[in-house]
Amino acid sequence: MICPKSYNDVTPRKTNWLWRPFIPFEKVTLLQGTTGIGKTSLIMKILADISNGTYPPNMFHGQLLPPVHGEPLKSFYVTAENGIDDTIVPLFELYGGNKENAMFQNEQEGHFILTGSEIEECVKKTGAKVIFIDPWQQFVNGISTSDNAALRNMVCDIQLAAERMGVAVILAGNFIKGLLPDINRGIGGTELYNTLRCILTLRSDDGDDPSVRILEATKMSLMGKESTPIIIRQDEDLGLTFESYDALDGEDDEEEPMDFLLKTLESGPQDSRKIMELGSERGLGSSQMYRLRKKAGIIIEKQPDRSSQWKLPT
């Protein structure tokens, strides 16, 4: 049946972003990468932040803006791989999440099925605005991940549910082994890639810094997107931080910033967050402060209240 619409029959609408330009509301987003790359840690950081009303920093012309503060959001996380009590909840607490705004479920406690009706029921029961399914292929409703028609119907079903309920549905997916293009490496293959409109890839940095991950929108067929990737850094005292991708460019002249850092610490140890704030006032990003700290051999001292201080080496 052909059901054409004229221009006047269509009402344009803007994309509502949880995290521009990576995770939209009312859509299904696939977050993919190799096993152990840090997909769950990234999502738990986001869920913890939004539980307190802090949204990830939006991107504008390749630069990250300051984090946005607004209404706290509830989330629902379902997994078949990670332990809720020994992995997920400790991660959520590590990132300072508000336990009143998060719900968790593993496969042993219930049987979640990846369908539109299940998404709608989940939202009605929990009030969640963000639903994270990790990994998605463990919750398909008796279909094969190589069945193209079934995968397409499944994605369309949960996509319609996401639109009706106004939620962001995020699917975690692992790469299969092999030297294949990203479009072929994910479980579900090209059909899943072609059907989804929002696909993110998390990968390691090509350099030698093991604390760095790169997140980029492999596919984002929405208005208002930017394709520039960002840096996600695992810092020992700041946790996960987001940085503009150009922070990985060659090191600039750091003689003057190094002098500032050393003089600041001459009088004694300083609180880590205070040091970062002083650096920010001088135009120094967290990535540059991280490099300066490593160059100077600055010591990190943990405090009883879980804060930390920077201290010059003896």
NUKOL-764270 format. One record per residue: residue in three letters; x, y negated, z negated of N, C-alpha, C in turn. Coordinates in steps of 0.1 Angstrom, whole numbers, padded with zeros to 4 digits, always signed. Each point is the difference from the previous one (the first is absolute). Last residue first. Layout:
N
ALAXYZXYZXYZ;...
***
This chain:
314
THR+0589-0148-0470+0010-0003-0010+0014+0001+0007;PRO-0047-0012+0026+0008+0011-0004+0011-0005-0010;LEU-0047-0025+0003+0012+0000+0007+0008+0012-0004;LYS-0054-0001+0000+0012-0003-0009+0012+0001+0008;TRP-0059-0001+0000+0013+0001+0008+0011-0005-0008;GLN-0049+0024-0016+0009-0012+0001+0012+0003+0009;SER-0055+0019-0011+0014+0003+0002+0007-0013+0001;SER-0048+0025-0022+0005-0010+0009+0015+0003+0002;ARG-0028+0025-0031+0000+0004+0014+0004-0010+0010;ASP+0001-0003-0049-0013-0003+0005-0002+0004+0015;PRO+0042+0006-0024-0010+0008-0006-0014-0003+0005;GLN+0041-0008+0034-0004-0005-0013-0011+0008-0007;LYS+0043+0006+0039-0014+0002-0003-0002-0005-0014;GLU+0039-0014+0036-0003+0005-0013-0015+0000-0003;ILE+0039-0003+0043-0014-0001-0003-0002+0006-0014;ILE+0044-0024+0027-0005+0011-0008-0015-0002-0003;ILE+0036-0017+0042-0009-0004-0012-0006+0012-0006;GLY+0033-0008+0039+0000+0010-0010-0008-0002-0013;ALA+0006-0026+0043+0006-0005-0012+0001+0011-0011;LYS-0020+0010+0043+0014-0005+0002+0007-0004-0013;LYS-0046+0013-0001+0009+0011+0002+0014-0004+0002;ARG-0033-0033-0005+0002+0007-0012+0009+0012+0001;LEU-0012-0025+0038+0009-0008-0009+0003+0008-0013;ARG-0032+0017+0031+0014+0002+0005+0010-0007-0009;TYR-0046-0006-0011+0004+0014-0002+0015+0003+0005;MET-0021-0041+0008+0004+0001-0014+0004+0014-0003;GLN-0016-0008+0043+0013-0006-0002+0005+0000-0014;SER-0043+0017+0010+0010+0008+0006+0014-0006-0002;SER-0038-0023-0015+0003+0011-0009+0011+0009+0006;GLY+0000-0052+0015-0010+0011+0000+0005+0011-0009;LEU+0011-0054+0000+0006+0013+0001-0010+0011-0002;GLY-0003-0050-0003-0002+0006+0014+0006+0013+0001;ARG-0003-0027-0040+0011-0004+0008-0001+0006+0014;GLU-0032+0010-0033+0000-0015+0000+0011-0005+0009;SER-0002+0046-0009-0010-0004+0009-0001-0015+0002;GLY+0029+0018-0033+0005+0003+0013-0010-0005+0011;LEU-0013-0001-0045+0010-0011+0003+0006+0002+0014;GLU-0030+0033-0014-0007-0012+0002+0010-0012+0003;MET+0018+0042-0012-0006+0001+0014-0008-0013+0003;ILE+0018+0005-0043+0011-0001+0009-0006+0000+0015;LYS-0029+0009-0035+0004-0014-0001+0011-0003+0011;ARG-0014+0044-0007-0010-0007+0007+0003-0015+0001;SER+0028+0029-0026+0001+0003+0015-0010-0009+0008;ASP+0023-0017-0046-0011+0009+0004-0001+0001+0015;GLN+0047-0009-0025-0012-0008+0004-0011+0010+0004;PRO+0052-0003-0029-0010+0007+0008-0013-0008+0002;GLY+0043-0030-0009-0005+0012-0006-0010+0007+0009;SER+0027-0040+0010-0004-0002-0013-0006+0012-0007;GLU+0014+0000+0046+0011-0003-0009-0003-0001-0014;LEU-0030+0007+0040+0002+0010-0010+0012-0002-0009;THR-0012-0031+0035-0012+0002-0008+0002+0011-0011;LYS+0035-0009+0031-0001-0010-0010-0013+0001-0008;LEU+0007+0031+0035+0010+0002-0010-0001-0011-0011;LEU-0029-0003+0038-0003+0011-0008+0010+0002-0012;PHE+0008-0034+0032-0012-0003-0008-0003+0011-0009;ASP+0034+0006+0031+0004-0009-0011-0012-0003-0009;MET-0008+0025+0038+0007+0008-0010+0004-0008-0011;PRO-0021-0021+0037-0009+0007-0008+0007+0009-0011;GLU+0028-0023+0030-0007-0009-0008-0010+0007-0009;GLU+0024+0025+0032+0009-0005-0010-0008-0009-0010;GLU-0015+0026+0041-0005+0002-0014+0009-0006-0010;ASP-0014+0001+0056+0011-0005-0009-0006+0000-0014;ASP-0025+0034+0029+0004-0013+0003+0012-0004-0010;GLU-0015+0050+0021+0001-0009-0012+0005-0014+0004;GLY-0028+0032+0034+0013-0002-0005+0000-0010-0012;ASP-0047+0022+0007+0010-0005+0009+0014-0002-0007;LEU-0042+0014-0021+0010+0010+0004+0010-0005+0010;ALA-0038-0025-0014+0009+0001-0012+0011+0010+0003;ASP-0037-0009+0029+0012-0007+0003+0010+0000-0012;TYR-0045+0018-0003+0009+0009+0007+0014-0007+0003;SER-0031-0013-0043+0000-0002+0015+0011+0008+0006;GLU-0021+0017-0046+0009-0010+0005-0002-0001+0015;PHE-0019+0023-0051-0003-0002+0014+0009-0011+0005;THR+0003+0038-0043-0001-0014+0004-0002+0000+0015;LEU-0001+0035-0046-0002-0001+0014-0002-0015+0003;GLY+0025+0006-0045-0010+0009+0006+0000-0001+0015;LEU+0029-0023-0033-0012-0007+0005-0010+0009+0006;ASP+0042+0015-0018-0006-0008-0011-0012-0008+0005;GLU+0026+0030+0029-0001+0007-0013-0006-0008-0011;ASP-0014-0001+0053+0010-0006-0009-0001+0006-0014;GLN-0015+0010+0053-0002+0006-0013+0012-0006-0009;ARG-0025-0020+0047+0012+0004-0007-0003+0005-0014;ILE-0020-0011+0053-0005+0003-0014+0012+0006-0007;ILE-0009-0033+0047+0008+0008-0009-0007+0003-0013;ILE-0022-0010+0051+0005-0006-0012+0009+0010-0008;PRO-0017-0011+0056+0000+0009-0012+0005-0008-0012;THR-0028-0019+0044+0013+0000-0007+0000+0009-0012;SER-0037-0011+0031+0006+0013+0001+0014+0000-0008;GLU-0051-0025-0006+0014-0003+0004+0008+0013-0001;LYS-0056-0016+0005+0011+0008-0004+0013-0006+0003;GLY-0047-0014+0010+0007-0006-0011+0011+0008-0005;MET-0038+0025+0027+0004-0014+0001+0007-0004-0013;LEU+0003+0051+0015-0009-0009-0006+0005-0014+0003;SER+0018+0049+0006-0008-0006+0010-0011-0009-0005;MET+0048+0025-0013-0010-0009-0007-0008-0007+0010;LYS+0043+0039-0008-0011-0003+0008-0010-0009-0008;THR+0042+0008-0017+0002+0008+0012-0011-0003+0010;ALA+0018-0028-0042-0012+0004+0006+0003+0006+0013;GLU+0034+0000-0043-0004-0007+0012-0013+0005+0005;LEU+0040+0000-0042-0013+0003+0003-0004-0008+0012;ILE+0047+0019-0027-0006-0009+0010-0014+0005+0003;ARG+0038+0005-0044-0010+0006+0009-0005-0011+0010;VAL+0044+0007-0039-0008-0007+0010-0009+0009+0008;SER+0035+0011-0033-0012-0006-0007-0010-0006+0009;PRO+0044+0020+0012-0011+0010-0003-0012-0005-0006;ASP+0039-0020+0033-0006-0004-0012-0012+0010-0003;ASP+0031-0005+0040+0004+0009-0011-0006-0003-0013;GLY-0022-0009+0051+0012-0003-0007+0003+0010-0011;ASP-0040+0000+0027+0011+0005+0007+0013-0002-0006;ASP-0047+0005-0028+0008-0010+0007+0011+0007+0008;SER-0046+0026-0010+0012-0005-0006+0007-0011+0008;ARG-0054+0008+0003+0012+0007+0003+0012-0006-0008;LEU-0058+0001+0011+0010-0004-0010+0012+0008+0003;THR-0046-0017+0028+0011+0009-0001+0010-0005-0010;LEU-0057-0006+0016+0013-0005-0006+0010+0011+0000;ILE-0049-0013+0027+0009+0010-0004+0013-0006-0005;CYS-0054-0009+0018+0010-0005-0009+0009+0011-0005;ARG-0036+0008+0030+0004-0014+0005+0011-0006-0009;LEU-0017+0054+0016+0001-0010-0011+0005-0014+0006;THR-0004+0037+0030-0013-0003-0006+0001-0011-0011;ASN+0039+0018+0023-0008-0008+0009-0013-0004-0006;TYR+0029+0027-0025+0007-0012+0003-0009-0009+0009;LEU-0013+0044-0008-0002-0008-0012+0006-0014+0002;GLU+0007+0030+0034-0014-0003-0001-0003-0008-0012;THR+0044+0016+0009-0004-0012+0007-0014-0003-0001;GLY+0018+0031-0039+0006-0003+0013-0006-0013+0007;GLY-0006+0028-0043-0011-0005+0007+0004-0005+0014;ILE+0035-0002-0038-0009+0011+0001-0013-0006+0006;GLY+0046-0023+0012-0010+0001-0010-0009+0012+0002;ARG+0035-0014+0032+0005+0006-0013-0010+0003-0011;ASN-0005-0022+0045-0001+0014+0001+0004+0007-0013;ILE+0003-0048+0007-0014+0004+0005-0002+0015+0000;ASP+0043-0019-0010-0010-0001-0011-0014+0004+0004;PRO+0041+0022+0027-0005-0014-0002-0011+0000-0011;LEU+0036+0039-0003-0011-0004+0009-0003-0014-0002;LEU+0033+0038-0018+0004-0013+0006-0011-0004+0010;GLY-0006+0032-0046+0003+0000+0014+0003-0014+0005;LYS-0033+0021-0042+0014-0001+0003+0002+0001+0016;ILE-0044-0023-0023+0006+0014+0002+0014-0001+0005;PHE-0028-0037-0031+0006+0003+0013+0004+0015+0000;ASN-0040-0021-0032+0014+0004+0001+0004+0003+0015;GLY-0041-0032-0025+0003+0011+0009+0015+0002+0000;ALA-0045-0027-0027+0014+0003+0000+0003+0012+0009;LEU-0041-0039-0002+0003+0014+0001+0016+0002+0000;ILE-0041-0038-0015+0014+0002+0004+0003+0015-0001;VAL-0043-0039+0002+0003+0015-0002+0014+0002+0005;ALA-0032-0043-0018+0012+0003+0007+0003+0015-0003;VAL-0051-0026+0000+0012+0005-0007+0012+0002+0009;GLY-0050-0011+0005+0009-0012-0001+0013+0004-0007;MET-0041+0026+0014+0002-0002-0014+0010-0011-0002;ARG-0012+0013+0045-0013-0002-0008+0003-0004-0014;GLU+0037+0011+0027-0006-0013+0004-0013-0002-0008;ALA+0022+0040-0006+0009-0011-0005-0007-0013+0003;ALA-0020+0038+0018-0002-0001-0014+0008-0011-0006;LEU+0007+0010+0045-0013-0006-0002-0004-0001-0015;GLN+0040+0022+0010+0001-0014+0004-0013-0007-0002;ILE+0003+0047-0006+0004-0008-0012+0002-0014+0003;ASP-0014+0027+0036-0010+0001-0011+0005-0008-0012;CYS+0028+0004+0038-0011-0009+0003-0010+0000-0012;VAL+0036+0030-0002+0004-0013-0001-0011-0010+0002;MET-0009+0045+0008+0002-0002-0015+0004-0015-0002;ASN-0005+0016+0045-0013-0002-0007+0002-0003-0015;ARG+0039+0010+0025-0006-0013+0005-0014-0003-0007;LEU+0022+0042-0008+0007-0011-0007-0006-0014+0004;ALA-0017+0038+0022-0004+0000-0015+0007-0011-0007;ALA+0012+0008+0045-0014-0005-0001-0005-0002-0014;ASN+0044+0020+0008-0001-0015+0003-0014-0005-0001;ASP+0027+0039-0024-0013+0000+0007-0003-0015+0003;SER+0037+0017-0027+0003+0000+0014-0012-0001+0009;THR-0001+0003-0048+0007-0013+0003+0004+0000+0015;SER-0043+0028-0019+0014+0002+0002+0006-0014+0004;ILE-0043+0009-0033+0003-0001+0014+0016+0001+0001;GLY-0030-0001-0041+0000+0013+0007+0003-0001+0015;ASN-0001-0042-0026-0012+0009-0003+0000+0012+0009;VAL+0043-0030-0021-0009+0000+0011-0011+0011-0002;PHE+0039-0014-0029-0014-0002-0004-0010+0000+0012;GLN+0050+0004+0000-0005+0009-0010-0015-0001-0004;GLN+0025-0030+0030-0003+0013+0007-0004+0011-0010;TRP+0014-0046-0013-0014+0001+0006-0003+0014+0005;PRO+0033-0008-0042+0000-0003+0014-0013+0003+0006;ASP-0006-0026-0030+0014+0004+0001+0002+0015-0002;ILE-0035-0047+0004-0001+0014+0001+0014+0006+0004;PHE-0027-0048-0021+0013+0006+0006-0001+0015-0001;ILE-0033-0048-0002+0001+0015-0002+0012+0005+0007;VAL-0024-0049-0019+0011+0006+0007+0000+0015-0003;LYS-0033-0028-0019+0002-0007+0013+0011+0005+0008;ALA-0034+0022-0041+0013-0002+0006-0001-0009+0013;GLY-0034+0019-0034+0001-0014+0003+0013-0004+0007;THR-0019+0045-0015+0012-0006-0006+0000-0015+0002;LYS-0036+0029+0018+0003+0005-0014+0011-0008-0007;LYS-0013-0010+0045-0011-0002-0009+0002+0004-0014;VAL+0033+0008+0034-0001-0015-0003-0012-0002-0010;CYS+0006+0044+0015+0011-0004-0008-0001-0015-0004;GLU-0030+0018+0031-0003+0004-0013+0011-0004-0010;GLU+0007-0009+0046-0011-0008-0006-0003+0004-0014;ILE+0032+0026+0023+0005-0013-0003-0011-0009-0006;GLU-0013+0042+0015+0008+0001-0013+0006-0013-0003;SER-0024+0003+0040-0009+0001-0011+0008+0001-0013;GLY+0025+0001+0040-0006-0013-0002-0009+0000-0012;THR+0039+0035+0000-0011-0003+0009-0005-0014-0004;LEU+0036+0036-0018+0003-0012+0007-0011-0002+0011;ILE+0000+0025-0050-0001+0003+0014+0001-0013+0008;PHE+0011+0021-0053-0003-0011+0008+0001+0004+0015;HIS-0005+0025-0049+0003+0003+0014-0005-0012+0008;GLY+0020+0008-0053-0012-0002+0008+0004+0002+0015;GLU+0032+0006-0036-0011-0005-0008-0013-0002+0008;GLN+0042+0015+0019-0004+0009-0010-0012-0004-0009;GLU+0021-0028+0034-0008+0011+0006-0004+0010-0010;ASN+0008-0050-0017+0008+0010+0008-0009+0011+0004;GLN-0006-0055-0015-0005+0013+0001+0010+0009+0007;PHE-0010-0054-0025+0008+0010+0006-0006+0014+0000;MET-0008-0059-0007-0005+0014-0003+0008+0009+0009;ALA+0000-0055-0020+0005+0011+0008-0005+0013-0004;ASN-0005-0044-0022-0004-0002+0014+0005+0010+0009;GLU+0008-0003-0048-0014-0001+0001-0005-0001+0015;LYS+0047+0001-0014-0006+0013+0000-0016-0001+0001;ASN+0040-0033+0017-0011-0001-0009-0008+0013+0001;GLY+0055-0007+0012-0014+0001+0005-0010-0001-0012;GLY+0052-0002+0007-0008-0009-0008-0015+0000+0004;TYR+0039+0027+0015-0002-0012+0008-0010-0009-0007;LEU+0011+0041-0020+0012-0006+0003-0001-0013+0007;GLU-0038+0028-0006+0004-0008-0012+0013-0007+0001;PHE-0014+0028+0035-0010-0011-0001+0004-0008-0012;LEU+0025+0039+0006+0003-0010+0010-0009-0012-0001;PRO-0010+0037-0028+0012-0007-0004+0005-0011+0010;VAL-0038+0026+0012-0003-0009-0011+0013-0007-0005;ILE+0006+0033+0034-0008-0011+0004-0002-0010-0011;THR+0025+0040-0010+0006-0008+0011-0008-0012+0003;ASP-0011+0034-0034+0015-0001-0001+0006-0009+0011;ASP-0049+0009-0004+0005-0004-0014+0015-0002+0000;ILE-0022+0013+0041-0006-0013-0005+0007-0004-0013;GLY+0023+0029+0040-0007+0002-0013-0005-0014-0005;ASN+0006+0014+0053+0007-0006-0011-0008+0002-0013;GLU-0015+0018+0043+0014+0003-0001+0006-0005-0013;ALA-0045-0007+0019+0001+0015-0001+0015+0004-0002;THR-0035-0047-0009+0012+0006+0005+0000+0016-0002;VAL-0027-0054-0003-0002+0015+0000+0012+0006+0006;TYR-0018-0050-0022+0011+0007+0006-0003+0015-0002;PHE-0025-0052-0002-0002+0014-0003+0011+0007+0008;SER-0012-0054-0021+0005+0009+0010-0003+0015-0004;LYS-0014-0058-0010+0001+0014-0004+0005+0009+0011;LEU+0010-0054-0010-0007+0009+0008+0001+0014-0006;PRO+0003-0057-0015+0005+0014-0001-0008+0010+0008;GLU+0004-0052+0014-0009+0009-0008+0007+0014-0001;GLY+0034-0037+0012-0014-0001+0002-0007+0010-0009;HIS+0051-0021+0021-0007+0004-0012-0015-0002+0002;VAL+0047+0007+0032-0012-0006-0001-0007+0005-0013;PRO+0055-0005+0016-0012+0009-0003-0012-0008-0003;PRO+0036-0023+0032-0001+0004-0014-0012+0009-0002;LEU+0020+0002+0049-0005-0011-0009+0000+0005-0015;LEU+0031+0016+0044-0009+0003-0010-0004-0012-0008;GLN+0016+0002+0053+0004-0003-0014-0011+0004-0009;GLY-0004+0002+0048+0012+0008-0003+0005-0003-0014;HIS-0040-0022+0017+0012-0003+0009+0013+0007-0005;PHE-0033+0009-0034-0003-0011+0009+0012-0004+0008;MET-0023+0040-0037+0011-0004+0009-0005-0011+0009;ASN-0014+0017-0054-0003-0001+0014+0012-0004+0009;PRO+0000+0025-0050+0002-0012+0007-0003+0001+0015;PRO-0027+0029-0038+0013-0001+0006+0002-0012+0009;TYR-0033-0003-0043+0000+0007+0014+0014-0001+0006;THR-0025-0001-0052+0012-0005+0008+0000+0007+0013;GLY-0031+0008-0038-0003-0011+0008+0011-0007+0008;ASN-0001+0041-0028+0001-0012-0008-0003-0012+0008;SER-0001+0042+0020-0008+0003-0012+0000-0012-0010;ILE+0027+0001+0040-0014-0004+0002-0009+0002-0012;ASP+0045+0015-0002-0001-0014+0001-0014-0005+0002;ALA+0009+0047-0001+0003-0007-0013-0002-0015+0000;LEU-0003+0024+0040-0012+0003-0008+0002-0006-0014;ILE+0037-0002+0030-0011-0009+0005-0012+0002-0009;LYS+0036+0028-0009+0004-0014-0003-0012-0010+0004;MET-0003+0045+0012-0003-0002-0015+0004-0014-0004;ILE+0009+0012+0045-0014-0001-0003-0003-0002-0014;LEU+0045+0008+0011-0005-0013+0006-0015-0002-0003;SER+0019+0041-0012+0005-0011-0009-0005-0013+0005;THR-0009+0038+0026-0008+0000-0011+0004-0011-0010;LYS+0026+0007+0039-0013-0005+0004-0009-0001-0013;GLY+0049+0014+0008-0005-0010-0010-0014-0005+0003;ILE+0030+0036+0020+0005-0013+0004-0005-0011-0010;GLY-0009+0050+0002+0009-0005-0010+0005-0014+0003;THR-0017+0028+0041-0003+0004-0014+0010-0006-0009;THR-0008-0027+0045+0005+0013-0004-0004+0003-0014;GLY-0033-0031+0026+0014+0000-0002+0005+0014-0004;GLN-0049-0036+0006+0008+0013+0003+0015-0002-0002;LEU-0054-0020-0007+0014-0003-0005+0008+0012+0002;LEU-0050-0020+0020+0009+0011-0002+0014-0005-0004;THR-0053-0021-0003+0014-0002+0003+0008+0013-0003;VAL-0054-0020+0010+0008+0011-0004+0014-0002+0004;LYS-0040-0038-0011+0007+0008+0010+0007+0012-0007;GLU-0023-0038-0022-0010+0005+0010+0007+0008+0011;PHE+0034-0032-0025-0013+0006-0005-0008+0004+0012;PRO+0054-0002+0006-0013-0007+0000-0011+0007-0008;ILE+0057-0002+0003-0011+0008-0005-0013-0009+0000;PHE+0042-0017+0019+0003+0014-0001-0013+0008-0003;PRO+0018-0049+0005-0008+0006+0011+0001+0015+0000;ARG-0015-0024-0038+0003-0004+0014+0015+0000+0003;TRP-0035+0024-0036+0014-0005+0001+0003-0002+0015;LEU-0044+0006-0013+0006+0002-0014+0014-0004+0000;TRP-0037-0020+0035+0012+0007-0003+0002+0003-0015;ASN-0038-0010+0042+0002-0003-0014+0011+0009-0005;THR-0015-0020+0051+0005+0011-0008+0002-0005-0015;LYS-0037-0023+0034+0014+0000-0004+0004+0012-0008;ARG-0041-0006+0039+0003-0001-0015+0015+0002-0002;PRO-0042-0010+0041+0014+0002-0004+0001-0001-0015;THR-0043+0015+0029+0004-0010-0009+0014+0002-0005;VAL-0032+0015+0046+0010+0003-0010+0003-0012-0009;ASP-0031+0001+0037-0005+0010-0009+0010+0003-0011;ASN+0008-0030+0038-0009-0006-0010-0006+0010-0010;TYR+0027+0015+0037+0008-0009-0009-0008-0005-0011;SER-0020+0044+0020+0005-0012+0005+0008-0008-0010;LYS-0007+0055+0004-0003-0012-0007+0005-0013+0007;PRO-0014+0056+0013+0009-0012+0001-0006-0011-0009;CYS-0006+0053+0006-0006-0010-0009+0008-0013+0000;ILE-0008+0053+0025+0008-0012+0001-0008-0011-0008;MET+0003+0057-0002-0009-0012+0000+0009-0012+0000;
***
